[in-house]
Amino acid sequence: MLQAQQSSTTVAVFGLGYVGSVTAACLASIGHRVIGIDNDLHKVQSLNAGKAPFFEPGLEEIIAEAVESKRLSASQSVAGVLDEADVALLCVGTPSERNGNLGLDQLRRVCEGIAAVSANRAKPLIIAVRSTVFPGTCDDVVIPIVGGLPGVTVVSNPEFLREGVAVNDFLYPSLLVVGGHDADAVAKVAGLYAALPVEACLVTLRTAEMIKYACNAFHAVKIAFANEIGALSTELGVNGIEVMDTLCRDNKLNTSKAYLKPGFAFGGSCLPKDLRALTYRANRLDVKIPLLDAALPSNHEQLARAIQRVMEYKGRKIGIVGLAFKENTDDLRESPVVTLVEHLIGKGVDLRVFDPHISLESIYGSNRNFLLNAIPHIGRLLQSSLEDVTGWAECLVLTQKPSAAALESVLATGLPVIDLVGLGLEAA
Ligand SMILES: NC(=O)c1ccc[n+]([C@@H]2O[C@H](COP(=O)([O-])OP(=O)(O)OC[C@H]3O[C@@H](n4cnc5c(N)ncnc54)[C@H](O)[C@@H]3O)[C@@H](O)[C@H]2O)c1
């Protein structure tokens, strides 16, 4: 157990459900003074009696100790308890509405409750939204209710704990995220967790809200992926557990940051072909694998978005930098750039193309045949130097990661750049 250091910060935790009770008890256990607020009398009485309001391993002990040390107490009413608080953590429920939309009634009511008792507030208060809320909720729902109150700032501080191991997840976090418009408020909320073995990620308000959804969606996709590979493996007489265990042994390409950055569509000689073969075989075996079935259509959508972005520059001379399906290869098989270029040609866009590894003079073998016979209309647009493109174009499209020198040349032109790779360049 981590050592409690007496803190001078008082935290009000709104909502004493799974997230709020664990948050309140654990923050008290690391030295903060915590007041829990819930309109459910049972939860309030339970906490004040040093008991957990529901079963969660380790929670009862930590609550009992925190109440005994007088660092934790609970109340049903906000009046009178908020005056002393430096930070209010909102941990109320955000259940699904009937149509799948996020229900924000509890959040709105808590904010209105805070606003009702804070009109003449003397002490600054940071309101940190810990509930899972969609990007824009703090800006569009929370700040309009509480943003005008004296000394009140709003941040997002999403929770990542898992029920069943919630206390351990809180005290040994996998991730700590705080986002907001006010850097001091963000730092102060991150400071609440300074005793925990985790480095805070300080981000923008909407990024903090979005990260929670990205994490949960990623977990769901991982589970569905493993289950689909498992189901197909079983049907093929293969041990799916052994397959996935072995897959996870690759920490370079599989369980790593690789392929986890928004960028251009995938292509090449392997991924589309192998996905097609896998989904074809699954269909023949009557194994439903909707997640894997969706990968190629998803890739087409990414390509369609790229085409749309470039088409917004209609009427201008467009320079395409990169033709192969990725950097450092001359392989044109199933390159999404070929599809992009063909589409733009079809729409009458004025184009020139450069790829450092593809030129009519030096390319040979199947790629030369492909270029000359299958896509001669693109071959005609190929330039032998980057300058031939940058000196002519009114807008540049980066389709693969350029070398440092090429990127420098591109940026030096001052031309608008459509960055399909995810280099973080903004289209001017
Ligand atoms: N449960 C999890 O594992 C988990 C993990 C991470 C994030 N989250 C998110 O955290 C949020 C809370 O989840 P939970 O599972 O703890 O919900 P929960 O339903 O268990 O708890 C919500 C609590 O808020 C209280 N409440 C509602 N309105 C209130 C008000 N006006 N004033 C005071 N208290 C009020 C309720 O009485 C209840 O005790 C949700 O947005 C959820 O998506 C949950």
Residues whose N, C-alpha, C, O or C-beta is under 5 A from the ligand:
A	BS01	LIG	F14 G15 L16 G17 Y18 V19 G20 I37 D38 N39 D40 C91 V92 G93 T94 Q106 R109 V110 R130 S131 T132 E159 F160 L161 R162 E163
